[in-house]
């Protein structure tokens, strides 16, 4: 079982999400506790190699893994998410 933590910016981004999206993200975060048995996680490429993302509708959650810890880096709408 993995421990899920937020980077400080990600915690603020989570609070700024619409309520219905927050509800979805809470479910994704609960799934991340079972890393690496998480469906829907895709590895990122290029400059973001070593990082992963999960999407829910038009929203994205980006994270990386450090041992038994999943660190959430960013959350937000897909428009401009990777810029």
C-alpha positions as CSV (number, residue, x, y, z in Angstrom):
1,X,0.0,0.0,0.0
2,X,1.4,3.4,-0.9
3,X,1.2,6.7,0.9
4,X,-0.3,9.6,-1.1
5,X,1.0,13.1,-0.5
6,X,0.4,16.5,-2.1
7,X,3.0,19.0,-3.1
8,X,2.0,22.4,-1.7
9,X,0.9,23.8,-5.1
10,X,-1.2,20.7,-5.8
11,X,-3.0,21.0,-2.5
12,X,-4.1,24.5,-3.5
13,X,-5.1,23.4,-7.0
14,X,-7.2,20.6,-5.4
15,X,-9.0,23.2,-3.2
16,X,-9.8,25.4,-6.3
17,X,-11.5,22.6,-8.3
18,X,-15.2,22.5,-8.7
19,X,-17.0,20.3,-6.1
20,X,-18.0,17.6,-8.5
21,X,-14.5,17.3,-9.9
22,X,-13.1,17.2,-6.3
23,X,-15.4,14.2,-5.6
24,X,-13.9,12.4,-8.7
25,X,-10.3,13.3,-7.6
26,X,-10.9,12.0,-4.1
27,X,-11.8,8.6,-5.7
28,X,-8.7,8.7,-7.9
29,X,-6.5,9.6,-4.9
30,X,-8.0,6.6,-3.0
31,X,-7.1,4.4,-6.0
32,X,-3.5,5.7,-5.9
33,X,-3.0,4.2,-2.5
34,X,-3.0,0.8,-4.2
35,X,-0.1,1.7,-6.5
36,X,1.0,0.1,-8.8
37,X,-2.3,-1.7,-9.3
38,X,-4.0,1.4,-10.6
39,X,-5.9,1.4,-13.9
40,X,-5.9,4.4,-16.2
41,X,-2.5,5.7,-15.2
42,X,-0.3,6.7,-18.2
43,X,3.4,7.4,-18.1
44,X,4.4,10.8,-19.5
45,X,7.2,11.3,-22.0
46,X,9.8,13.8,-23.0
47,X,10.7,16.3,-20.2
48,X,8.0,14.7,-18.0
49,X,9.4,11.2,-18.3
50,X,9.2,9.5,-14.9
51,X,5.9,11.2,-14.1
52,X,2.4,9.8,-14.6
53,X,-1.1,11.1,-15.2
54,X,-4.6,10.0,-14.7
55,X,-7.6,11.8,-16.3
56,X,-11.2,12.2,-15.4
57,X,-13.2,13.9,-18.0
58,X,-11.4,17.1,-18.9
59,X,-9.3,17.2,-15.7
60,X,-5.9,15.7,-15.1
61,X,-3.9,14.6,-12.0
62,X,-0.1,14.4,-12.5
63,X,2.1,12.5,-10.0
64,X,5.4,10.7,-9.5
65,X,6.4,7.8,-7.4
66,X,9.2,7.8,-4.8
67,X,9.5,4.3,-3.3
68,X,6.2,3.6,-1.4
69,X,5.0,7.2,-1.8
70,X,2.9,8.7,-4.5
71,X,3.4,12.4,-4.8
72,X,0.7,14.4,-6.5
73,X,2.3,17.3,-8.3
74,X,-0.6,19.0,-10.3
75,X,-4.3,18.9,-10.7
76,X,-6.3,20.9,-13.2
77,X,-8.2,21.3,-16.5
78,X,-6.6,19.8,-19.6
79,X,-6.3,23.2,-21.3
80,X,-2.7,24.2,-20.9
81,X,-2.1,21.5,-18.3
82,X,1.2,20.3,-19.8
83,X,2.6,23.7,-20.7
